[in-house]
Amino acid sequence: MEYLKWSYQDNIATITIDRPPANALSSGLLRELAAVLDEVEPNREIRVIVIHGEGRFFSAGADIKEFTTVSSSEGFSNLGKFGQDLFDRMEKFPKPIIAAIHGAALGGGLELAMACHIRYVSETAKLGLPELQLGLIPGFAGSQRLPKYVGVARAAEMLFTSEPITGVEAVQFGLANRAFPETEVVEQAYKLAGKIAKKSPGALKATIELLDYAKTDEFYEGSKREAQLFGEVFVSKDGKEGIQAFIEKREPHFKGE
């Protein structure tokens, strides 16, 4: 694999995002993640999964430069739908998935983390959905999952300002389970995984299925509409300006077009 490393030991699989410098979620990386899940799911020796990032970040977001290769609203909507379907599969995956987050989980990186069953974070990690800074919106169901964890008002503030919260705040707001010093996050995630791995695989699978009933029909309707608007916003003049400004490392100038 080009962007991921994975292995398993003691009933725990480790998936490492390894795409320097920021572990950006390209479509190729997402396809590799889907392929790893295909291998993990039937493997009876694997009972729990830990996902973390190599280097400085968990994942600092989607691959913005790849966005410039998508030429149509429909193409962008399809990109969003692919990510949505993959993350929905993760949330329904029959084996618990733990995200061990350090550095930053931003944009698509946070959307990936929110699709995991449990999130352990470093105290200083930055978590946010800064898509509006680019004149865009979340595309991998982030607009539907974030309010579920932090409430509508806080989600609105995070989205409207594009400002991230810290790992400590993420725990206070309900977005993460626990926060640790950065050097301890992965170790603590493995400790948790070890406890979970001792449980009955059948009981875990059943519990995950039951937890998924918390997702309403409105969640899926909202995700579908998000994918449509993801495409529409992308082809707007403001969307193009935001992406160009990001690439040129300057402040965007939005005109409402």
C-alpha positions in Angstrom: 0.0 0.0 0.0 1.1 3.5 -0.8 -0.6 5.6 1.9 -1.4 3.2 4.8 0.5 0.6 6.8 -1.4 -2.1 8.7 -0.6 -5.2 10.8 -2.2 -7.1 13.7 -1.0 -8.6 17.0 -2.8 -9.9 20.1 -6.2 -9.6 18.4 -5.6 -5.9 17.7 -5.1 -4.5 14.2 -3.2 -1.3 13.7 -3.9 1.0 10.7 -1.4 3.8 10.3 -2.0 6.7 8.0 1.3 7.4 6.4 1.1 10.2 3.8 3.5 12.9 4.6 3.5 15.8 5.3 0.0 16.1 6.6 -1.6 12.7 6.1 -4.2 14.3 3.8 -7.1 12.0 2.8 -6.8 11.6 -1.0 -9.2 9.4 -2.8 -6.4 6.8 -3.2 -5.9 6.7 0.6 -9.6 6.2 1.1 -9.6 3.3 -1.4 -6.7 1.8 0.5 -8.6 2.1 3.8 -11.6 0.3 2.2 -9.3 -2.5 1.1 -7.8 -2.9 4.6 -11.3 -3.1 6.0 -12.1 -5.8 3.4 -9.1 -7.9 4.8 -9.8 -7.2 8.5 -13.5 -8.0 8.5 -13.3 -11.8 7.9 -10.2 -12.3 9.9 -11.3 -14.0 13.1 -8.0 -13.3 14.9 -8.7 -9.5 14.7 -11.2 -8.2 17.3 -10.4 -4.5 17.6 -8.8 -1.8 15.3 -6.7 1.2 16.3 -6.2 3.9 13.7 -3.5 6.6 14.1 -1.4 8.9 12.0 2.4 8.7 11.3 4.4 11.9 11.9 3.0 15.2 13.2 -0.7 14.7 12.5 -3.6 12.2 12.7 -4.8 13.8 9.4 -4.9 17.5 8.6 -7.7 17.1 6.1 -8.7 16.2 2.6 -6.3 16.5 -0.3 -7.1 20.1 -1.4 -4.8 19.9 -4.4 -6.7 16.8 -5.6 -9.9 19.0 -5.6 -8.5 21.0 -8.5 -8.6 17.9 -10.7 -12.4 17.5 -10.2 -14.1 19.5 -12.9 -17.9 19.2 -12.2 -20.4 19.5 -9.4 -21.4 15.9 -10.0 -17.8 14.7 -9.8 -17.4 16.5 -6.5 -20.7 15.1 -5.2 -19.5 11.6 -6.1 -16.3 12.1 -4.2 -18.3 13.1 -1.1 -20.6 10.1 -1.5 -17.6 7.7 -1.7 -16.2 9.1 1.6 -19.7 9.1 3.2 -20.3 5.5 2.3 -16.8 4.4 3.6 -17.3 6.3 6.9 -20.8 4.9 7.3 -19.3 1.4 6.8 -16.8 2.2 9.6 -19.5 3.2 12.0 -21.3 0.0 11.3 -18.1 -2.2 11.2 -18.6 -5.3 13.3 -15.3 -4.8 15.1 -14.7 -1.7 17.3 -12.6 1.0 15.8 -10.6 3.4 18.0 -9.0 6.6 16.7 -5.8 7.7 18.5 -5.5 11.3 17.6 -2.4 13.6 18.0 -1.4 16.8 16.3 -4.5 17.6 14.3 -7.7 16.0 13.0 -9.1 18.6 10.6 -11.7 18.5 7.9 -11.8 15.1 6.4 -9.4 13.9 9.1 -12.0 14.8 11.8 -14.7 13.3 9.7 -12.7 10.0 9.6 -12.2 10.2 13.4 -15.9 10.8 14.0 -16.7 7.6 12.1 -14.7 5.6 14.6 -16.5 4.2 17.6 -14.1 5.8 20.2 -11.8 8.7 20.0 -8.7 9.1 22.3 -6.9 12.5 21.8 -3.8 14.3 22.9 -4.5 17.2 25.1 -3.0 19.7 22.6 -4.5 18.1 19.5 -6.5 20.4 17.2 -9.9 19.2 16.0 -12.1 21.1 13.6 -13.9 21.4 10.3 -12.4 24.4 8.6 -14.0 23.9 5.2 -15.8 27.3 5.2 -12.3 28.9 5.2 -12.0 27.6 1.7 -15.5 28.6 0.6 -16.5 24.9 0.9 -18.5 22.7 3.2 -17.8 19.3 4.8 -18.4 16.5 2.4 -18.0 13.2 4.3 -21.1 13.7 6.6 -19.2 16.0 9.0 -22.2 18.4 9.0 -24.3 15.5 10.3 -22.0 13.9 12.8 -20.5 16.9 14.5 -23.8 18.3 15.9 -24.6 14.7 17.2 -21.5 14.9 19.4 -21.2 18.6 20.4 -24.7 20.0 19.8 -26.0 22.3 17.1 -24.9 25.6 18.6 -21.2 24.5 19.2 -21.1 22.8 15.8 -22.4 26.0 14.2 -19.6 28.0 16.0 -16.9 25.5 14.9 -18.2 25.5 11.3 -18.9 29.2 10.9 -15.5 30.3 12.4 -13.4 27.4 11.0 -11.5 27.5 14.3 -10.4 24.2 15.8 -10.8 23.1 19.4 -8.2 21.4 21.6 -8.2 17.8 22.6 -9.2 18.8 26.2 -12.1 20.8 24.8 -13.1 17.9 22.6 -13.5 15.8 25.7 -15.5 18.5 27.5 -17.8 19.0 24.5 -18.4 15.2 23.9 -16.4 14.9 20.7 -13.7 12.7 22.2 -13.7 10.1 25.0 -10.5 10.9 26.8 -7.4 13.2 26.5 -3.8 12.3 27.4 -0.4 13.8 27.0 0.7 13.4 23.3 3.3 10.7 24.1 0.6 8.5 25.8 -2.3 8.6 23.3 -1.4 5.6 21.3 -0.4 3.6 24.3 -3.7 4.4 26.0 -5.6 3.4 22.9 -3.9 0.0 22.9 -4.7 -0.5 26.6 -8.4 0.2 25.8 -8.2 -2.1 22.7 -6.8 -4.9 24.9 -9.7 -4.6 27.3 -12.2 -4.7 24.4 -10.5 -7.6 22.7 -11.3 -9.8 25.7 -15.0 -9.4 25.0 -17.1 -11.8 23.0 -16.8 -10.9 19.2 -20.5 -11.8 18.8 -21.6 -9.5 21.6 -19.4 -6.7 20.3 -20.9 -7.1 16.8 -24.4 -7.1 18.2 -23.7 -4.0 20.4 -22.3 -2.1 17.4 -25.5 -2.9 15.4 -27.7 -1.7 18.3 -25.7 1.6 18.7 -26.2 2.3 15.0 -29.9 2.6 15.6 -29.1 6.0 17.0 -28.6 7.2 13.4 -32.0 8.4 12.2 -33.4 8.6 8.7 -32.8 12.3 8.9 -29.0 11.6 9.3 -29.0 9.9 5.9 -31.2 12.5 4.3 -28.9 15.2 5.6 -25.8 13.3 4.3 -27.4 13.0 0.9 -28.1 16.7 0.8 -24.6 17.4 2.0 -23.1 15.5 -0.9 -25.3 17.5 -3.3 -24.4 20.9 -1.8 -20.7 19.8 -1.5 -20.7 19.7 -5.4 -22.7 22.9 -5.9 -20.5 24.9 -3.5 -17.4 23.5 -5.1 -18.2 24.9 -8.6 -19.2 28.3 -7.3 -16.8 31.2 -7.8 -16.3 31.5 -4.0 -15.4 27.8 -3.9 -12.8 28.2 -6.6 -11.4 31.3 -4.9 -11.1 29.5 -1.6 -9.2 26.5 -3.1 -6.9 28.8 -5.1 -6.3 31.0 -2.0 -5.4 27.9 0.0 -2.9 26.7 -2.7 -1.4 30.2 -2.9 -1.3 30.5 0.9 -3.2 33.7 1.0 -6.5 35.0 2.5 -9.5 34.3 0.3 -11.8 37.1 -0.9 -15.3 35.8 -1.1 -18.0 37.8 -3.1 -21.0 35.6 -2.5 -21.0 34.2 -6.0 
